[in-house]
């Protein structure tokens, strides 16, 4: 399944790749010009034939209680930013007495895939 054009290379498309990491099934949204290899199933490295290394893991924002959806990735690729609903977690400095959820802006990041603006 293709989600959109890669923002960092000319001819790449972002595709959905199903992976298993630490016994959990998770999706990797990666450029079609990227090839990944792993020895232990947890640490993925680019192969030497890869032209692009852009990727976003579905659970990139899992520590904030949010797993990315296909619709959000499509919007992020087309608009460059999206608003994400994050759950309040005091251990990450997200505390709010009035409500239990925050809306934050997420943008594309060339190295990490996605970045939250606080």
C-alpha positions in Angstrom: 0.0 0.0 0.0 1.4 3.4 -1.0 0.7 6.4 1.2 2.3 9.3 -0.7 5.4 10.7 -2.3 8.7 10.6 -0.3 9.5 14.1 0.8 13.3 13.5 0.6 14.0 11.9 -2.7 12.7 12.5 -6.3 11.2 9.1 -7.3 10.3 7.4 -4.0 6.9 6.5 -2.6 6.1 5.9 1.0 4.9 2.3 1.4 3.6 0.3 4.4 5.9 -2.6 5.5 4.8 -5.0 8.2 7.5 -5.8 10.8 7.7 -7.6 14.1 9.8 -5.9 16.8 10.1 -7.4 20.3 7.3 -9.8 19.6 4.8 -7.0 18.6 3.5 -6.4 15.1 4.1 -2.9 13.9 4.1 -1.1 10.6 7.0 0.8 9.1 6.2 3.6 6.7 9.3 3.8 4.5 10.5 5.1 1.2 10.4 2.6 -1.7 14.1 3.4 -2.3 15.1 2.1 1.1 16.1 -1.4 1.8 16.5 -2.5 5.4 18.3 -5.5 6.9 18.3 -6.9 10.5 20.1 -9.6 12.3 18.2 -9.7 15.5 14.7 -8.4 14.4 15.0 -5.3 16.5 17.8 -3.1 15.0 17.2 -2.3 11.3 20.0 -0.9 9.2 20.0 0.5 5.6 21.6 -1.7 3.0 24.3 -0.3 0.7 22.0 -0.3 -2.3 19.5 2.1 -0.6 19.0 5.5 -2.2 16.9 7.0 0.6 16.6 6.3 4.3 13.3 8.0 5.2 11.1 6.0 7.6 8.5 6.5 10.2 7.6 3.8 12.7 3.8 3.4 13.4 4.6 3.4 17.2 7.0 6.5 17.0 4.7 8.4 19.3 3.7 5.3 21.4 5.4 6.8 24.5 2.7 9.6 24.4 -0.1 7.1 23.9 -0.5 7.5 20.2 0.1 5.1 17.3 0.1 6.7 13.9 -2.6 5.8 11.3 -2.4 5.7 7.5 -4.6 8.8 7.3 -2.2 10.8 9.5 0.8 9.7 7.5 -0.9 10.7 4.2 -1.7 14.1 5.7 1.8 14.6 7.0 3.3 13.8 3.6 1.0 16.1 1.8 0.8 19.0 4.3 4.2 18.7 6.1 2.5 18.9 9.5 -0.5 17.5 11.4 -2.1 17.9 14.8 -1.8 14.9 17.0 -3.8 14.1 20.1 -1.5 12.9 22.9 -2.5 11.5 26.2 -1.4 13.2 29.4 1.6 11.4 31.1 3.3 13.1 34.0 6.5 11.2 33.5 7.0 12.9 30.1 6.2 16.4 31.4 2.7 16.4 29.9 0.5 17.3 32.7 -2.7 19.2 32.5 -5.2 19.6 35.3 -8.2 20.6 33.1 -8.1 17.8 30.5 -6.5 14.4 29.9 -5.4 15.0 26.3 -3.2 17.5 24.4 -3.1 18.5 20.8 0.4 19.0 19.5 1.8 19.7 16.0 3.9 17.0 14.4 6.2 17.8 11.5 8.4 15.8 9.2 12.0 15.2 10.3 14.7 13.9 7.9 16.5 11.8 10.5 13.7 10.6 12.8 10.7 10.7 10.4 8.4 12.7 12.7 9.0 15.3 15.4 6.6 16.8 17.9 6.7 20.6 18.4 6.3 21.4 22.1 
